[in-house]
Amino acid sequence: MFNNKPRLWTPKKLVTLLILSSSFSLSLIIFIKTNVFKAAKPQKIVNNLIANVETQQRVEELKAAMLTSWQQQAQVNGFSDSIPSIFQSSIIESAKLSPPQKVIALTFDDGPWPESTAEVLDILKKNQIKGTFFVIGQNVKNYPDLLKQEIAEGHVIGNHTWHHWYQFLNPQAAAYEIDHTEDIIYQTTGLKTNLFRPPGGIMHNGVVDYARNSKYTIILWSSDSVDYSRPPVSKLIGNVFRQAKPGGIVLMHDGGGNRSKTVQALPQIIANFRKQGYRFVTIPELLEMEDKNQKLINSKK
């Protein structure tokens, strides 16, 4: 017997209800996710900012620790650029060693400089040689990490003015060129230098007078590579050895322009000096040797 009572839920109604229910659920999910995202986004930004600040702090702490390490290493190993007081305000072209000793000082001007300074440092490191670098203040400002590397690897630093100008400078301008460079060397490395090399070796444009009055030792050279003119590598090497002598000072450049010829010639220059029985010293070591020899001579007298 059939039941004629009307059914409340026909298949059509069920399908409609299912569609409405699904739409409502989907809308509810979208609403919840949207609001959660909106609530979380500001917090995410804050978290990212905090993380960036913390990262920057860690970087600054690491840099400070590295600088402290470089300074300590320099002081422990005696790389303070100090020289005997007898040479204050003196002009040095080479050391007077009696009897002559086969030592030579390699010096490099006009850096620090991108690429070529690092290449020179690599060559010196491979050959276990310490050099003397006369740096330009504005280049130190632009490439401080290269100066830090020079100190970290045991090389000696000298002052080579801020701009490398040749023209005559009044006392105020000369003071700026030297003192400003001295300041940035100290700010970068924590060390001071009492070595000065005048740009171009010019002695009468005001800077040497100021440097001598400030107790700097003026370091010139006895052997000029003339590498600033970028001669062929063979000629550059010949220039170095034409006037090379025991106790001598060799002038080369790691900055101020394209120094690829110097980089190419340097390994052969080192090899040739070693074949001739030379060993390599820094400028302070060279002057210390002269001072000891002179004291020994005076004691015998």
LINMO-V787103 format. One record per residue. N is the residue number from 0. RES is the residue in one small letter. PHI is phi as a letter, one per 40 degrees, with the letter a starting at -180 (999 if undefined). OMEGA is omega in whole degrees, 0 to 359 (NA if undefined). NEAR is the number of other C-alpha atoms within 8 Angstrom. Layout:
BEGIN
n-><N:N>
res-><RES:RES>
phi-><PHI:PHI>
omega-><OMEGA:OMEGA>
near-><NEAR:NEAR>
END
This chain:
BEGIN
n-><0:1:2:3:4:5:6:7:8:9:10:11:12:13:14:15:16:17:18:19:20:21:22:23:24:25:26:27:28:29:30:31:32:33:34:35:36:37:38:39:40:41:42:43:44:45:46:47:48:49:50:51:52:53:54:55:56:57:58:59:60:61:62:63:64:65:66:67:68:69:70:71:72:73:74:75:76:77:78:79:80:81:82:83:84:85:86:87:88:89:90:91:92:93:94:95:96:97:98:99:100:101:102:103:104:105:106:107:108:109:110:111:112:113:114:115:116:117:118:119:120:121:122:123:124:125:126:127:128:129:130:131:132:133:134:135:136:137:138:139:140:141:142:143:144:145:146:147:148:149:150:151:152:153:154:155:156:157:158:159:160:161:162:163:164:165:166:167:168:169:170:171:172:173:174:175:176:177:178:179:180:181:182:183:184:185:186:187:188:189:190:191:192:193:194:195:196:197:198:199:200:201:202:203:204:205:206:207:208:209:210:211:212:213:214:215:216:217:218:219:220:221:222:223:224:225:226:227:228:229:230:231:232:233:234:235:236:237:238:239:240:241:242:243:244:245:246:247:248:249:250:251:252:253:254:255:256:257:258:259:260:261:262:263:264:265:266:267:268:269:270:271:272:273:274:275:276:277:278:279:280:281:282:283:284:285:286:287:288:289:290:291:292:293:294:295:296:297:298:299:300>
res-><m:f:n:n:k:p:r:l:w:t:p:k:k:l:v:t:l:l:i:l:s:s:s:f:s:l:s:l:i:i:f:i:k:t:n:v:f:k:a:a:k:p:q:k:i:v:n:n:l:i:a:n:v:e:t:q:q:r:v:e:e:l:k:a:a:m:l:t:s:w:q:q:q:a:q:v:n:g:f:s:d:s:i:p:s:i:f:q:s:s:i:i:e:s:a:k:l:s:p:p:q:k:v:i:a:l:t:f:d:d:g:p:w:p:e:s:t:a:e:v:l:d:i:l:k:k:n:q:i:k:g:t:f:f:v:i:g:q:n:v:k:n:y:p:d:l:l:k:q:e:i:a:e:g:h:v:i:g:n:h:t:w:h:h:w:y:q:f:l:n:p:q:a:a:a:y:e:i:d:h:t:e:d:i:i:y:q:t:t:g:l:k:t:n:l:f:r:p:p:g:g:i:m:h:n:g:v:v:d:y:a:r:n:s:k:y:t:i:i:l:w:s:s:d:s:v:d:y:s:r:p:p:v:s:k:l:i:g:n:v:f:r:q:a:k:p:g:g:i:v:l:m:h:d:g:g:g:n:r:s:k:t:v:q:a:l:p:q:i:i:a:n:f:r:k:q:g:y:r:f:v:t:i:p:e:l:l:e:m:e:d:k:n:q:k:l:i:n:s:k:k>
phi-><999:c:c:c:c:c:c:c:b:c:d:c:c:c:c:c:c:c:c:c:c:c:c:c:c:c:c:c:c:c:c:c:c:c:c:c:c:c:c:c:d:d:c:c:c:c:c:c:c:c:c:c:c:c:c:c:c:c:c:c:c:c:c:c:c:c:c:c:c:c:c:c:c:c:c:c:c:g:c:c:g:c:b:d:c:c:c:d:g:c:b:b:b:a:c:c:b:b:c:d:b:c:b:a:b:c:b:b:b:g:c:c:a:d:g:c:c:c:c:c:c:c:c:c:c:c:c:f:b:b:b:b:b:c:b:c:d:c:c:c:c:c:b:c:c:c:c:c:c:d:c:c:c:g:c:b:b:b:c:b:g:c:b:g:c:b:c:c:b:c:d:c:c:c:c:c:d:c:c:c:c:d:c:c:c:c:c:c:b:g:b:b:b:b:b:b:b:c:d:g:g:c:b:b:b:h:c:c:d:c:c:c:c:c:g:c:c:c:b:b:a:b:b:b:c:f:c:c:c:f:c:d:d:c:c:d:c:c:c:c:c:c:b:c:a:d:g:c:b:c:c:b:b:b:a:g:i:c:b:c:c:c:c:c:c:d:d:c:c:c:c:c:c:c:c:c:g:c:b:b:b:c:c:d:c:c:c:c:c:c:c:c:c:c:c:c:c:c:c:c:c>
omega-><184:176:182:179:183:179:181:186:176:177:180:179:179:180:180:179:179:179:180:180:180:180:180:180:180:179:179:180:180:180:182:182:180:181:176:180:180:180:185:187:177:180:179:178:179:180:180:179:179:180:180:178:180:178:179:178:179:178:180:177:179:179:179:179:179:179:177:179:179:180:180:180:179:182:180:183:176:182:181:179:181:179:179:184:181:183:177:179:179:175:188:173:177:179:177:184:181:359:180:177:185:174:181:179:175:179:184:185:164:176:355:188:181:179:189:178:179:179:177:179:179:180:179:180:180:182:178:181:173:179:177:185:176:193:176:186:183:175:174:178:183:185:185:183:178:176:177:178:178:179:183:183:170:179:182:182:174:182:181:181:183:186:184:178:178:188:179:181:175:184:180:180:178:179:179:184:184:184:181:177:176:181:184:174:180:180:183:188:186:181:176:178:173:176:180:173:180:177:180:183:181:189:191:177:174:186:180:178:180:181:180:177:179:175:173:169:184:184:174:182:177:182:184:179:185:184:179:178:177:177:173:185:182:179:178:179:178:178:181:188:180:182:180:181:177:182:185:178:182:178:171:182:173:182:177:181:179:182:182:179:178:180:179:185:189:179:180:176:179:181:181:177:181:177:180:176:180:165:190:180:172:178:178:178:180:181:175:178:179:180:179:179:181:178:179:179:181:180:180:180:NA>
near-><2:3:4:4:4:4:5:4:7:7:6:7:8:9:8:8:8:8:8:8:8:8:8:8:8:8:8:8:8:8:8:8:8:8:8:8:8:8:8:8:8:8:8:8:8:8:8:8:8:8:8:8:8:8:8:8:8:8:8:8:8:8:8:8:8:8:10:8:8:12:12:8:9:13:9:7:7:7:12:10:12:8:9:9:5:5:9:10:12:9:8:10:10:10:10:7:11:6:4:8:8:10:12:15:15:13:13:13:13:15:16:15:14:8:6:13:13:10:9:11:9:8:10:11:10:7:6:6:9:12:13:14:12:15:15:16:16:9:13:15:8:6:11:11:6:12:12:12:8:12:14:11:7:10:13:15:13:13:16:17:13:12:8:9:5:8:5:7:10:7:9:7:8:12:11:10:12:14:8:11:16:12:8:11:13:10:7:9:12:8:8:9:11:12:12:13:12:13:10:5:7:8:8:8:10:12:15:11:8:11:14:13:8:7:9:13:15:15:10:12:12:12:14:11:12:11:12:8:5:9:9:7:10:7:8:16:12:9:12:13:8:7:9:11:7:11:15:15:15:15:14:14:14:15:14:9:5:7:14:7:13:13:11:8:12:10:9:8:10:8:8:8:10:9:7:6:7:11:9:10:13:13:9:9:8:14:12:10:9:11:10:8:10:8:8:8:8:7:6:5:4>
END
